[in-house]
Amino acid sequence: MKKRLLAILVCVAFAAVALFTTAVWAQKTKSGEVADTLEIFETAVFTKHKKSAVVFPHKKHSVDYKIACTECHHNYKDGKQVWKEGDKVAKCGTCHKSPKKNDGKMLSLYNAFHKNCRDCHKKAKKGPTKCAQCHPKKK
């Protein structure tokens, strides 16, 4: 009987820790709840990945560095940025459908990621700018 009670208590404690850490490791935004760290891995556009996924510290960028949501999240209509905080966040591959080729109007997904992230890091003179710094070697 004591073993069964102990097993139940351990399970309850484990569940409580899991719930607590999920709540702690998520950021509430006007657009919904966002994990503090995201793994960027667009399988819909890149069917074959040559590099590993990018681990993106969302909270560090949005809270610690105070980078506006619209620096990354956007939606253009008639050439104007109309996305605002609170709007639904779509996966980048929803619009940037081509893996590597720009079509004249829309950047490829590869170029959209690299232009946004790498160019910002170069401008700020901090953050990763080399391939392996964002895409560590696969194990």
GROMACS elastic network, one bead per residue, 0.5 to 0.9 nm:
[ bonds ]
;  ai    aj funct       b0    kb
    1     4     6  0.52161   500
    1     5     6  0.63308   500
    1     6     6  0.86561   500
    2     5     6  0.51230   500
    2     6     6  0.60809   500
    2     7     6  0.85671   500
    3     6     6  0.50443   500
    3     7     6  0.61025   500
    3     8     6  0.86174   500
    4     7     6  0.50780   500
    4     8     6  0.62233   500
    4     9     6  0.86472   500
    5     8     6  0.51007   500
    5     9     6  0.61607   500
    5    10     6  0.86081   500
    6     9     6  0.50816   500
    6    10     6  0.61318   500
    6    11     6  0.86306   500
    7    10     6  0.51250   500
    7    11     6  0.62407   500
    7    12     6  0.86711   500
    8    11     6  0.51134   500
    8    12     6  0.61655   500
    8    13     6  0.85570   500
    9    12     6  0.50647   500
    9    13     6  0.60281   500
    9    14     6  0.84813   500
   10    13     6  0.50753   500
   10    14     6  0.60699   500
   10    15     6  0.86024   500
   11    14     6  0.50582   500
   11    15     6  0.61592   500
   11    16     6  0.85903   500
   12    15     6  0.51035   500
   12    16     6  0.61305   500
   12    17     6  0.86421   500
   13    16     6  0.50739   500
   13    17     6  0.61830   500
   13    18     6  0.85810   500
   14    17     6  0.51910   500
   14    18     6  0.61762   500
   14    19     6  0.86847   500
   15    18     6  0.50462   500
   15    19     6  0.61758   500
   15    20     6  0.85353   500
   16    19     6  0.51603   500
   16    20     6  0.60294   500
   16    21     6  0.85492   500
   17    20     6  0.50383   500
   17    21     6  0.59895   500
   17    22     6  0.84423   500
   18    21     6  0.53686   500
   18    22     6  0.61624   500
   18    23     6  0.86746   500
   19    22     6  0.52602   500
   19    23     6  0.63068   500
   19    24     6  0.87046   500
   20    23     6  0.52105   500
   20    24     6  0.61663   500
   20    25     6  0.85804   500
   21    25     6  0.58618   500
   21    26     6  0.85784   500
   22    25     6  0.52052   500
   22    26     6  0.63765   500
   22    35     6  0.84981   500
   23    26     6  0.56278   500
   23    27     6  0.82598   500
   24    27     6  0.78620   500
   24    36     6  0.89234   500
   25    34     6  0.87526   500
   25    35     6  0.61449   500
   25    36     6  0.55961   500
   25    37     6  0.81807   500
   26    33     6  0.63188   500
   26    34     6  0.54269   500
   26    36     6  0.52251   500
   26    37     6  0.83870   500
   26    59     6  0.85150   500
   27    32     6  0.83922   500
   27    33     6  0.55472   500
   27    34     6  0.50452   500
   27    35     6  0.59834   500
   27    36     6  0.60586   500
   27    58     6  0.88448   500
   27    59     6  0.70221   500
   28    31     6  0.81041   500
   28    32     6  0.59907   500
   28    34     6  0.62824   500
   28    35     6  0.87295   500
   29    32     6  0.50814   500
   29    33     6  0.57870   500
   29    34     6  0.70730   500
   29    85     6  0.81121   500
   29    86     6  0.74859   500
   30    33     6  0.81433   500
   30    85     6  0.59793   500
   30    87     6  0.77653   500
   31    34     6  0.85739   500
   31    85     6  0.61964   500
   31    87     6  0.56097   500
   31    88     6  0.58449   500
   31    89     6  0.69141   500
   32    86     6  0.75264   500
   32    88     6  0.81466   500
   32    89     6  0.87742   500
   34    37     6  0.82662   500
   34    38     6  0.83082   500
   34    58     6  0.79457   500
   34    59     6  0.84609   500
   35    38     6  0.61790   500
   35    57     6  0.87976   500
   35    58     6  0.72936   500
   35    59     6  0.78029   500
   36    56     6  0.86090   500
   36    57     6  0.61670   500
   36    58     6  0.53380   500
   36    60     6  0.76623   500
   37    55     6  0.67833   500
   37    56     6  0.55659   500
   37    58     6  0.53144   500
   37    59     6  0.68249   500
   37    60     6  0.84520   500
   38    54     6  0.81547   500
   38    55     6  0.57983   500
   38    56     6  0.50550   500
   38    57     6  0.63688   500
   38    58     6  0.65539   500
   39    53     6  0.62709   500
   39    54     6  0.56266   500
   39    56     6  0.59896   500
   39    57     6  0.87363   500
   40    53     6  0.56776   500
   40    54     6  0.50640   500
   40    55     6  0.63004   500
   40    56     6  0.68426   500
   41    46     6  0.83345   500
   41    49     6  0.85837   500
   41    52     6  0.80871   500
   41    53     6  0.50877   500
   41    54     6  0.68274   500
   41    55     6  0.89653   500
   42    45     6  0.59795   500
   42    46     6  0.59650   500
   42    47     6  0.82250   500
   42    49     6  0.89831   500
   42    53     6  0.85770   500
   42    91     6  0.81858   500
   42    92     6  0.80362   500
   42    93     6  0.67583   500
   42   109     6  0.88561   500
   43    46     6  0.50768   500
   43    47     6  0.54544   500
   43    48     6  0.77902   500
   43    49     6  0.81461   500
   43    93     6  0.88003   500
   44    47     6  0.64050   500
   44    93     6  0.69223   500
   44    94     6  0.87044   500
   44    97     6  0.84290   500
   45    48     6  0.88674   500
   45    93     6  0.60533   500
   45    94     6  0.87441   500
   45    96     6  0.82648   500
   45    97     6  0.59420   500
   45    98     6  0.66027   500
   45    99     6  0.57205   500
   45   109     6  0.76760   500
   46    49     6  0.62362   500
   46    93     6  0.89935   500
   46    98     6  0.85124   500
   46    99     6  0.58611   500
   46   109     6  0.86839   500
   47    99     6  0.88932   500
   49    52     6  0.70605   500
   49    53     6  0.83976   500
   51    54     6  0.88279   500
   51   131     6  0.87191   500
   51   132     6  0.86886   500
   51   135     6  0.59073   500
   51   136     6  0.77176   500
   51   137     6  0.73209   500
   51   138     6  0.73796   500
   52   134     6  0.84432   500
   52   135     6  0.50648   500
   52   136     6  0.62232   500
   52   137     6  0.66203   500
   52   138     6  0.58291   500
   53   134     6  0.80503   500
   53   135     6  0.61193   500
   53   136     6  0.81243   500
   54   134     6  0.55155   500
   54   135     6  0.56032   500
   54   136     6  0.81161   500
   55   134     6  0.72208   500
   55   135     6  0.82130   500
   56    59     6  0.89289   500
   56    60     6  0.88798   500
   56    61     6  0.87803   500
   56   134     6  0.85392   500
   57    60     6  0.54053   500
   57    61     6  0.65447   500
   57    62     6  0.88739   500
   58    61     6  0.53023   500
   58    62     6  0.61113   500
   58    63     6  0.82239   500
   59    62     6  0.51283   500
   59    63     6  0.53527   500
   59    64     6  0.68969   500
   59    65     6  0.86795   500
   60    63     6  0.56232   500
   60    65     6  0.62357   500
   60    66     6  0.82723   500
   61    64     6  0.59220   500
   61    66     6  0.63212   500
   61    67     6  0.57737   500
   61    68     6  0.86936   500
   62    65     6  0.59835   500
   62    68     6  0.66049   500
   62    69     6  0.70561   500
   63    67     6  0.73998   500
   64    67     6  0.82797   500
   66    69     6  0.89567   500
   67    70     6  0.83889   500
   67    71     6  0.68838   500
   67    72     6  0.89059   500
   68    71     6  0.55582   500
   68    72     6  0.79393   500
   69    72     6  0.59799   500
   69    73     6  0.58714   500
   69    74     6  0.85258   500
   69    84     6  0.79844   500
   69    85     6  0.66993   500
   70    74     6  0.58641   500
   70    81     6  0.85926   500
   70    83     6  0.71540   500
   70    84     6  0.68913   500
   70    85     6  0.75700   500
   71    74     6  0.76532   500
   71   116     6  0.80796   500
   72   116     6  0.70800   500
   72   117     6  0.85525   500
   73    83     6  0.70928   500
   73    84     6  0.83110   500
   73    85     6  0.87681   500
   73    89     6  0.69676   500
   73    90     6  0.82742   500
   73    92     6  0.85600   500
   74    81     6  0.62348   500
   74    82     6  0.70784   500
   74    83     6  0.50575   500
   74    84     6  0.77700   500
   74    89     6  0.84541   500
   75    80     6  0.80701   500
   75    81     6  0.56108   500
   75    82     6  0.56078   500
   75    84     6  0.86892   500
   76    79     6  0.56360   500
   76    80     6  0.51220   500
   76    82     6  0.57815   500
   76    83     6  0.73733   500
   77    80     6  0.53440   500
   77    81     6  0.66044   500
   77    82     6  0.65881   500
   78    81     6  0.85519   500
   81    84     6  0.85286   500
   83    86     6  0.86310   500
   83    87     6  0.64451   500
   83    88     6  0.86031   500
   83    89     6  0.88970   500
   84    87     6  0.57571   500
   84    88     6  0.89615   500
   85    88     6  0.84214   500
   86    89     6  0.85258   500
   89    92     6  0.88545   500
   90    93     6  0.82013   500
   90    94     6  0.65600   500
   90    95     6  0.86209   500
   91    94     6  0.55393   500
   91    95     6  0.81242   500
   92    95     6  0.62406   500
   92    96     6  0.60146   500
   92    97     6  0.83097   500
   92   109     6  0.71114   500
   92   112     6  0.84004   500
   92   113     6  0.84901   500
   93    97     6  0.52116   500
   93    98     6  0.80925   500
   93    99     6  0.86467   500
   93   108     6  0.89177   500
   93   109     6  0.63717   500
   94    97     6  0.63341   500
   95    98     6  0.87771   500
   95   106     6  0.78805   500
   95   109     6  0.84616   500
   96    99     6  0.77455   500
   96   102     6  0.88643   500
   96   106     6  0.65222   500
   96   107     6  0.63000   500
   96   108     6  0.53952   500
   96   110     6  0.85768   500
   96   112     6  0.74445   500
   97   106     6  0.87018   500
   97   107     6  0.87850   500
   97   108     6  0.66494   500
   97   109     6  0.64383   500
   98   101     6  0.59037   500
   98   102     6  0.71561   500
   98   103     6  0.81338   500
   98   106     6  0.88305   500
   98   107     6  0.80359   500
   98   109     6  0.60932   500
   98   110     6  0.82236   500
   99   102     6  0.86826   500
   99   108     6  0.55632   500
   99   109     6  0.52673   500
   99   110     6  0.58439   500
   99   111     6  0.85282   500
  100   107     6  0.84817   500
  100   108     6  0.51496   500
  100   109     6  0.65442   500
  100   110     6  0.54943   500
  100   111     6  0.69749   500
  101   107     6  0.74431   500
  101   108     6  0.52640   500
  101   109     6  0.83806   500
  101   110     6  0.83293   500
  101   111     6  0.83008   500
  102   105     6  0.73847   500
  102   106     6  0.59756   500
  102   109     6  0.84921   500
  102   111     6  0.78102   500
  103   106     6  0.56845   500
  103   107     6  0.68123   500
  103   108     6  0.74311   500
  104   107     6  0.74475   500
  106   109     6  0.88780   500
  106   112     6  0.86847   500
  107   110     6  0.79387   500
  107   111     6  0.58925   500
  107   112     6  0.55408   500
  108   111     6  0.52112   500
  108   112     6  0.59676   500
  108   113     6  0.85986   500
  109   113     6  0.61519   500
  109   114     6  0.84757   500
  110   113     6  0.54817   500
  110   114     6  0.61820   500
  110   115     6  0.84372   500
  111   114     6  0.50620   500
  111   115     6  0.56027   500
  111   116     6  0.81319   500
  112   115     6  0.53287   500
  112   116     6  0.59928   500
  112   117     6  0.84087   500
  113   116     6  0.53737   500
  113   117     6  0.59456   500
  113   118     6  0.78883   500
  114   117     6  0.53353   500
  114   118     6  0.52474   500
  114   119     6  0.71508   500
  115   118     6  0.57281   500
  115   119     6  0.52563   500
  115   120     6  0.77578   500
  116   119     6  0.57126   500
  116   120     6  0.60903   500
  116   121     6  0.87162   500
  117   120     6  0.53083   500
  117   121     6  0.62630   500
  117   122     6  0.87095   500
  117   128     6  0.87160   500
  117   129     6  0.82832   500
  118   121     6  0.50738   500
  118   122     6  0.61193   500
  118   123     6  0.85523   500
  118   127     6  0.82511   500
  118   128     6  0.71615   500
  118   129     6  0.53104   500
  118   130     6  0.82701   500
  119   122     6  0.50779   500
  119   123     6  0.60851   500
  119   124     6  0.85473   500
  119   129     6  0.81284   500
  120   123     6  0.50859   500
  120   124     6  0.60693   500
  120   125     6  0.83213   500
  120   126     6  0.87105   500
  120   127     6  0.86392   500
  121   124     6  0.51019   500
  121   125     6  0.57733   500
  121   126     6  0.53555   500
  121   127     6  0.51298   500
  121   128     6  0.65658   500
  121   129     6  0.65561   500
  122   126     6  0.66900   500
  122   127     6  0.76896   500
  122   128     6  0.83857   500
  122   129     6  0.68511   500
  123   126     6  0.79770   500
  124   127     6  0.78880   500
  126   129     6  0.85187   500
  127   133     6  0.88544   500
  128   131     6  0.81407   500
  128   132     6  0.87179   500
  128   133     6  0.54854   500
  128   134     6  0.64698   500
  129   132     6  0.87863   500
  129   133     6  0.69507   500
  129   134     6  0.78217   500
  130   133     6  0.54793   500
  130   134     6  0.71746   500
  130   135     6  0.87599   500
  131   134     6  0.58064   500
  131   135     6  0.58243   500
  131   136     6  0.79719   500
  132   137     6  0.68350   500
  133   136     6  0.62109   500
  135   138     6  0.83134   500
  136   139     6  0.87929   500
